[in-house]
Amino acid sequence: MTLARLSRRVGGAAIPSYRREISQVLEAGDGYEDVYRKFDEDFKAGAVRIVEETGKPIAQVARELGVNEGTLGNWVAAARPARDGEDPPLTESERAELVRLRKGEHRAADAA
C-alpha cells in the first residue's frame, strides 16, 4: 500500500503526527490478509447442519462459530434446495435452450 492510498483511506491527508504509525502499517502490509478467511466444505456443512438440526437462529449459530451472520445465511440458503430435493436453478444456457424449445412447441401446435 502506498502512502497516497493510505492517506485517501484516512480522509484525504496524511497527518504528520501519524507518519510513524503510517510507516508501520505500510511495512506490515495492507492488513487485508486476516480479513478474508477461507472455510472448507466440511466446516460449512457442519455449520448448516447445526442450524437445521437445532433450530437455533442463524445469528446465534454464527456468533457461536465466529462466522459472519450473512455468510452463514448464504451457506444455509445454498444448502436448502439440496435438502428439500429441489432442482438447482437453471443456468443461462439452459434457460435459453428452454425458451428455444418452447418456441418450437408453439410452432408445432400452430401447424397442427
N, C-alpha and C positions, 0 to 999 in steps of 0.2 A: 504494500500500500504506500502510495506516495504522500508526502506532506500536504500537497494540494487536495488530494482526495479526502484525507483525514480532516483538513480544515473545512471542506464542504460539509462533512458529516457533523461538525460541531457548530454549524451556523454561519459559515462563510469566512471566518477569520480565525487563524490560529492565535491564541492568546499567548503573549510572550512568557508569562509565568508558568505556562504548561509545556514549554519546549522539552524539558527533561522527560515528562510523562509521555509526550507525543513520541519522542525518540524511543522510549521503552516499548510502546505499543507497536511502533514500526518494526523494531527488532524482533518482537515476539511473533509477528505475523498478523494476518488480517483479523484473527480472533474468531473466524467462522469455522475453524476446524472442529470445535466442540459443539457447535450449534446444531448441526445436522447429524443425527445418529442413524445408523442402519440397524434394522431389526430383521432377524432371519425368519423364515416362514414358520418354523416351529413356535417361536415366540408369539407371532401374530395369531396363529391358530389357537394357541393356548389362551391368549387374551380374549379372543372372540368366544371361545368355549366357556370361559368364566362368566362373561356377560350373559350368554344364552342359558347356561345351566343354573346359575344362581339367581337370575332375575334382578341382579343389582343394576342400578343406573350406570350408564356408560361413564358419566363424570366421576362417580365414586371409584369404579374399577381403574379408570385412567389415573386418578390420584394415587391409588394404592400401588400401581405398577410404575409410576413415574413417567407416564406417557401423556402426550398432549391429548386432550379430550376430543378434538376434531380428528386427530389421526386415528384414534381407536374407533370413533364413529364411522370413519371411512372403511376401516377393516371390517366392521360389523356389517355395513351396508353391502360391501363387496361379497361377503360370505352368504348373505341372505338368499340370493337366487339358488345357489347350490344346495342350501339347507332345505328350501321349500320345493326343490325339484323343478324349478323353473328353468327355461332355456335362457342362456345368456343373450343380451341384446344383439341385434343384427349389426354386422359391420357395414360400412358404406357400400362395399362391393355387393354384399348380399342383398342390401336394400335396393340397389339399382337393378339387380337381377330380378327381384320380386316385382318391381314396377314393370320391367320389360315383359315378364311372363303374364302379368295381369292384363297388360295391353293386348297381348296376343290372344288371351282368352276372350276378351271383348270382341275382337275382330272375328274370331271363330263363331261366337254366338250371333253376331250380326249377319254373318254369311249364311247361317242355317235357317 
